[in-house]
Every structure is written in structure tokens, then in C-alpha cells.
């Protein structure tokens, strides 16, 4: 390569310091890459002592016998990325808790998707319907002497569901009402008629399970023909929304925020974009402390139907626009400290240009540089691939 002398330990440390104090794990990976260049630079220095800057053949082999090539200095946007392990699956984790007493007579298969107004399972041959809501069923909902006799958040979510399912219009029943009115009673009777059960107009405890959204059954806990009772779990489920979960090194938490765009590298080798939906604030530890990061794919269909599949997530930690960029492999460690690149000039003459280092793109092997006389379009020496 060039007439750079063998680098000092301080030179490598200097690269670490100039990179802005990013987390140790990424710094180690970057230093390894630079160290490989340093070894070649040191070996090349021996060959150039007799003929400093003696002229590399373009894309050929220098006097020292090490193959090299030339690449152009360019201006472009540069992003620093880190690749972390993730698990592709579905968002949410729910448990359907039974409140009816009797014998289990119907159960869904694992993998089945159940939506609002559909039967989730059966007890004593009677359907238990899925309705949407955050308040679990804990009492029978029935009309009182007047509407204000029976009120609450559970009534409000029932009214909202009855309107959403088309058993009442908004003019008949306000979806924001928390009262069990005569309109609520009429709508419940229509729901019961659809389910094929006795039309009482009251929703008995155990006749419905409230969960936040449509569910995908992941594991059935109950067994057909077995007795069940109030408080007994019937099944586990997730939502139908695709999600990637990442256990992120807590030291890298500050680099990620909700709304950031990431790339999800799937098991089949394809990549699809995602967006960070949440970043945990409490670290858990079974060795290295981590925080949970949740990512929603922007194109869920592109992720297929795999569940609990290992993926890689490329997270952008910083971005700079219109940066002067060279490959990391072009860096030469100087004996006095600092770094340089070897620029190929007219007539095959080469010279070193000291550079200051900016942002690193570990994934692409690029680094932002600045140096006196260094401009886009110049060509610098790198080890031949």
C-alpha cells in the first residue's frame, strides 16, 4: 500500500475515540476491521522504505507483493447501523378465562383466528362468544328498572361491540353509552338469535369472553369432555398483528426510539422494512442487561406466516447527509497517531492524505472522512478483494 509505518496501540485507540464513544460491542467489531488494514499497512511500509510512494500499478500488486485496487471517494448519505437478533411472531399475549360451569364441548384448533362476534369455545353445548374489550367479564349484564341501574366500563364496551357487529345503529344505541338500556337489551337478543341460543336479552356471566382484539389461538389448555368452571383458563392466544421482538443490549437503548425505521432480514434471505413501535424502559438481565424493543413490519404479508422465527434486525443509530465517504479498508494507521488514506494521483504517483474520521457504517464497511485536499472523485488504495 503506502509508506505508512507500523501503527501504535495509541493509533487504534484513537480510532475508538474519534468514533464518538459508541457502545463497546460495535467498537470492537470496527477495530477488528481496521486492524486488518493496519497489518497490511505495516507490511506494506517495509516495501516502500526503499521507494516511498513508488507507484502502485492500478489494481495490481505493489512492490511488497500485496494485491491492491483503487476505489473512488464519494459524497453520499451515510448511516451507522447495528445488526441485532430478533424473533418474528405475533403481537400481544392473551389468556381466555372461562366463567361458565359445566363440561367443555367445543374448542378451537391451535392457529385458528377468531374475530369479534364469533364462537371461541363451547361449554355444555352452549357457545361462548368473543367480544372486544379491555375489561374482563365479571358479572351478568342485564337491564334494571331503569337504564342507569346497570352502568360501567363493561357495559360501555358491550354497547360499542353491539353497534360494531350491526345489532344496533348509532341512532338506536350510542357506542359510548355506559348504561344497559332497552336498546342494549334488544341488541343482545339479536346477538343471541345469531348464536342460536335462548333470547333472554341479558348477557350471562360465562356467555362471552372479552379480549382486546381478534385473536390467533396458540395453545389450547382445556380438554374436550373435561369439567370446567369460573376462573379456569381455556386457551392462550396472540393478536393477528405481525411483530418482531428484539432483546436489545441496554447500553444501546439511547440509539433507538419509537418511530424509527429498521430493516428486517428474514430467514429466506429477503429483507422488509419495519418501524419501532416501542422501546422498553426497564432492563432485564440473565447476563447482559437488555431492554425489549418491538418492531411492526410495514408490509406484514412479506413476513409470511412463520411464528417464533429467528430474524436479524438492522437498526440505524445515526445518519449524516452529503458525507465524504471511503471504505474502512482504505484507512491507514500512522505511526505518530491518527489515520490517512493513500490517494492515487496523475501518472501513477501516490500520496498520503491525513484524515479525520466521522460516522461509520458497519454494515456497508464505509466511513465518513475529511482531510485537506481530499475531494469526491479521487481514488484511494484498498486491499484487493
N, C-alpha and C positions, 0 to 999 in steps of 0.2 A: 504494500500500500504506500504509505508516505514515510517521511523521515521522522515520524513521531517516536519519542523514546519510550522506554518501558514505563507504564503508569505506576504511580504510587498508590498506596492504600488510601491516601487522602483524596486522590483523584476520584476513586469510586465513591467514597463518602460524599464528595462534592456533588456528584450527580444526584444522590439521595436528597441532599439539602436543597438543590436547585429545583427539585420537583414539587416543592410546596408542602412537604410533610404529609403525603398521603399515607393510608394505612400500611403497616409493615408487610402484610402479605403481598400486596401488589408491588411494593418497592423491591422485595426480594426477587420477584419474577423479572422485574425490569433490569435489576442489576445483573442477573444471570445473563440476560440478552446482551447487555453492554460488555460484560466480562468476556464473552466470546469474541467480541470485536477487539477488545483490549489485547487478548492473546495474539490475535492475528497482527495487530498493530505493532506489538512488541517484537514479534518475529520479523515483520517487515522492516523494522528500524535497522536491523543488522545488515540487511541487504543494501540499504540506502546510505550507509555510512560512507562508502567509497564514492557513491554517485548520488548525492542528495537531489531529490526531485528530478531524477534522471529520465523520467518519461515512461509512463505505463503505456504499453500498446493498448489500444482501445479494445476493451473486452478481452484482453489477452492475459498473459502471465508476466508479472513483474520480475525483476532480477532475483528476488527472493524465492521465486518458484510458486508463489501462492496465486491462484487464479482470481482475477477481479473483473468487475464490469462497471459500467457507468449508468447512473440514473439522474434524471432531471430534478432540479429543485423546483417545487411548485408552490403556488398560493391556493389555498382551499380552506374550507371549514374543517375543523378537527374536533373530534370528541374523544374524551377519555372514557373507556368502558371497562367494566369488570364482569366476568362471567361467573355466575353462581348456580348451584344446583337448585332445582325446584321440583315440585310434584304436581302433575296435571290431574285435575279431577273436577269435582263439582263444589259449588259454594254452599255453605250452611250445613248444619248438623241438627237433626230434629229427632225427637222420640214421640211416637204416637202412644199416648197413655189411655188405656181403656177405663171407662166409668160404668159400664153395664155389667150386670151379674148374670152368669149363665155359662153356656158351652160355646167354644169357638167353632163356627160352622163355615166360615169363609175367610180366606186370606189371599193377599196379592202375591205374585211371584217377585223375587228379587229382580230389580231392574225395571219394574213396571213404573210408569209415570201416572200419577193420579192428580187430577185437577179439581178445582172447586165445584161442588155440587155432585161429585161422583162418589160411588161407594168405595170406602177404604178397606173395610173388612166386615164380617158379619158375626153376630152373637145370637144364639137361639134362632137362627134363620132370619133375623132382622138386620137390615143394613145399617151400618154406621157411616154417615156421610162426612166427607171432608169439607169444611168451611174455612175461609181465610180470617185470621185474626191473631193478635199477639196475646190475648187473654185466654188462658185455657178454660175449658168448660168446667164449672164447679157447682152448678145448680140447674134446676129445671127452670126454663124460661116460659112463662105463661102470663096471660092477661090478668090484671087485677080488676077491682071495681072501677077504677079509672086508670088512664094511661100512666099517670105519674106514680102509681103504686109500685110499678116494677121498672126501675131505671138502672143505668150503669154502663160501663165501657163494654161489657159483654153484649148488652142489648144493642148498643151503637154498632158494633161490628156485625151483629146478626142483621140489622136493618140494612147496612151497607151491602152485605152479601146477597140478601134477597132482591135488592134492586139490581145489583150486578148480574144476577142469574136470570133476571127478567120476570120474576114472580110479582113484582110491583113496579109501577113507574115512579119517577121522582115526584110527580104531582100527587101521587097517592101516598107515598111514603118517603120522607126525607132521609137520605142515606146518612145524614149527620145527626139524626134524632137518637137520643139515648132512652126513649120511652117505648115500652111494649104496648103499642096502641092496637086498635081494632084492625088497622091496615097491616100491622105486623102479623096479627093472628091470621088474617085472610091469606097473606103471602106464605106463611108457614104451612097452611093447609094445601096450597098449590105445590109446595116442595114435597110434602108427604104423599100427595097424589102421584107425583112423578116417581117417587121411590117405591110406590106400591104398598105403602103401609097405612094404617088407620089414620084418618084425617082428624086429629084432635085439635089442631091449631096451637098446640103448645110443644115446645122442643124439650123433651125429657132428657134428664142427665143421662148420658151414655148413648144418646141417639146421634150425636155429632162429635167430631174432633176438630178443634180449631188449631191450625198451623199457619205460619205467616204467608205461605205461597204454595204453588204446586210443588209436589214432592216426587222424588225418584227413590223408590224403595231400595235400600242397600242390604238390609238384613231383617229377616222375619224371626221374631223372638217367640211368639206364641205357636202353638201346635193345634192342628185340627182335632176336634174331639176332646180337647182338654178343657177343664174348667177355667174360668177367668173371673175377675172381679174388679171393683173400683181400685184404681191406682196401679194396676198391673200393666207394664209396657208390652205393646204388641209388636212394634217394629221400629227399626231405625231408618232414617231417610235423609237425603240431602235435597237441595233445590235442584232445578234443571239448568241453572246457570253454570257455564264452564268457568273454571278458575285455576290459577297456578298459585301454589303456596311455596314461599321461599323462607328458609330459616337463615336470615342474613346475619353475618358477623356484626355484633353490636357496635364494633368500632367503625363500621361503615354506614351506620344509621343516618348520619347527617348528610350523606350524599344522595339519599333517596327521599322523595316526598310524594304524597298522593297527587295524581295527575300526570306524573312523569310517564313518558312513552318508553317502552322497552321492546326488545326482540325476544321471542320465544323460539328456541331451537328444538324442534320436535324429534321424537325417536326415529322417524323415517328420513331425517336429514333436511326436511323443509323448515323454513322459518316463517313466522307470522307475528305481526305486531300485537302488543298488549299495552294496557295502561294500568299503572299502580293505583289500586283502589283504597288501600290502607297500609299504614306502617305502624307496627306495634311500638308501644312506648315502654313496655316492661320486658326486661331481658330475662330469658330462662337459660339455665346452664346445666349441661351434662358434659362439661369440659370447657369448650369455648363459649362464652355468653353469646346468645343470639336473640334477635327480635323477629317476629313473624311479619312478613310482607305478603300482601295478597294482590294478585295481578289478574285483571279481567282481559281475556283475549278480545281484540277489536273485531275479529272475524271468527266467532265461535265455531262455525261449521268447518273451518280449516283445521281445527284441532281434532276432528274425528270424534270417536266415542270412547277412547281409552280412559280408564279410571285408575288413579294412583300410579300413573306412568311417570318415569323419571325424565326430566327435561333440563335443558340449560337456558338460563335467562341472562341476556346481555343487558346490563344496566349502565346507562350513561351517567357518569358522575360530574362531568364538566364539558363545556363546549366553548370554542373560540372561533370567530369568523375571520376570513381573509388572513390566515396564518401562513408564514413561510415554513414549508414542511420538507423534511428529508427522512429517509428510512433511519431507524435507530442504528442499523448496521453501519451507517456512514460515519458514526461518531468515533473519533479517535481521542483517547485519553492522553493528555500532555503531561510530561514529567514534572513540570512546575505547577501542575494543577489545572483544572479546567478541561475544556474539550474543544476540538476543532473538526472541520471536515476538509477533505482533500479535493480541491476544485481542479478540474481539467481545463486548461487554457488553450489558446491558439498554438498550433504547431506541436501539440502533444506535450506542452510544458505544464507541470502541475505545481500548485502551491497550497499551503495550508491557510485556512481562514478560521481563527478562533471564533467560537460561537457561545452564546448564552442559550440555555435550554428553557423551554416553556412547557406546554401541555404534552403529555404522552398519550397516544392511542395504543394501548397494549394489544388490542385485538388485531389491529392493522399493522403493527410494528412501525409506527410513524411517530415523529417528534417535532414539535414546534421549535424553530431556532431563529436567532437573529445574530448578525455579525456584520462588521464593516465591510462593504463591498460585495456582500452576498445578496444575489437577486434571483428572482424566478427565471428559469430558463437555463441557468448554469448547470453543468453536470458534475456530479460528485462521485467519488470512488466508493464502491461497496464490494464485499466479498462476492465472488460469483456463486450463484445458486447451484 
